[in-house]
Amino acid sequence: MAALILWLGGYAMLCAVKPFAPCRRCSGLGTIERSGKLKTCPRCHGRKLRLRVGRRTHTAWRRTHQAGTR
């Protein structure tokens, strides 16, 4: 149980410090190879980064909290 809490705390700190991670489909290159040609990555649209799941969850929780306390 302590290891899980420690892991979650570390992941929360990582999401706060580095909210973006390399795209999983193109490995942070921004392009993928299709039929022998380089194409823009459809997942990240060539931006090379994606928002981490923890950061996305935190943002959704914060918006819900702000909407409920107005």
C-alpha positions as CSV (number, residue, x, y, z in Angstrom):
1,M,0.0,0.0,0.0
2,A,2.8,2.4,0.8
3,A,4.5,1.7,-2.5
4,L,1.2,2.6,-4.3
5,I,0.9,5.9,-2.4
6,L,4.6,6.6,-3.1
7,W,4.1,5.9,-6.8
8,L,1.0,8.1,-7.1
9,G,2.8,10.9,-5.3
10,G,5.7,10.7,-7.7
11,Y,3.4,10.6,-10.7
12,A,1.5,13.6,-9.4
13,M,4.8,15.5,-9.1
14,L,5.8,14.5,-12.6
15,C,2.5,15.7,-14.0
16,A,3.0,19.0,-12.2
17,V,6.6,19.5,-13.4
18,K,6.3,18.0,-16.9
19,P,2.6,18.0,-18.0
20,F,3.6,16.9,-21.6
21,A,5.1,13.6,-22.7
22,P,6.2,12.3,-26.1
23,C,3.5,11.1,-28.4
24,R,3.0,7.3,-28.2
25,R,2.3,6.7,-31.8
26,C,5.2,8.6,-33.4
27,S,7.6,8.4,-30.4
28,G,7.9,12.2,-30.3
29,L,9.0,12.5,-34.0
30,G,5.8,14.2,-35.3
31,T,5.8,12.0,-38.4
32,I,5.0,8.3,-39.2
33,E,5.7,6.2,-42.2
34,R,2.7,5.1,-44.2
35,S,3.1,3.3,-47.6
36,G,6.7,4.3,-47.7
37,K,6.0,8.0,-47.3
38,L,6.3,10.2,-44.2
39,K,3.0,11.6,-43.0
40,T,2.1,13.9,-40.2
41,C,1.2,11.9,-37.1
42,P,-2.6,11.7,-36.8
43,R,-2.6,11.5,-33.0
44,C,-0.4,14.5,-32.1
45,H,-0.9,16.4,-35.5
46,G,2.9,16.9,-35.7
47,R,3.2,18.6,-32.3
48,K,5.3,15.7,-31.0
49,L,3.8,15.9,-27.5
50,R,0.7,14.7,-25.7
51,L,-0.9,15.8,-22.4
52,R,-0.4,13.2,-19.7
53,V,-3.4,11.4,-18.4
54,G,-2.8,12.6,-14.8
55,R,-2.7,16.2,-15.9
56,R,-5.8,15.8,-18.0
57,T,-7.6,14.3,-15.0
58,H,-6.4,17.2,-12.7
59,T,-7.6,19.8,-15.2
60,A,-11.0,18.2,-15.5
61,W,-11.3,18.0,-11.7
62,R,-10.3,21.6,-11.3
63,R,-12.9,22.8,-13.9
64,T,-15.6,20.8,-12.2
65,H,-14.7,22.2,-8.8
66,Q,-14.6,25.8,-10.1
67,A,-18.0,25.4,-11.8
68,G,-19.5,24.0,-8.6
69,T,-18.2,26.7,-6.3
70,R,-19.3,29.8,-8.4
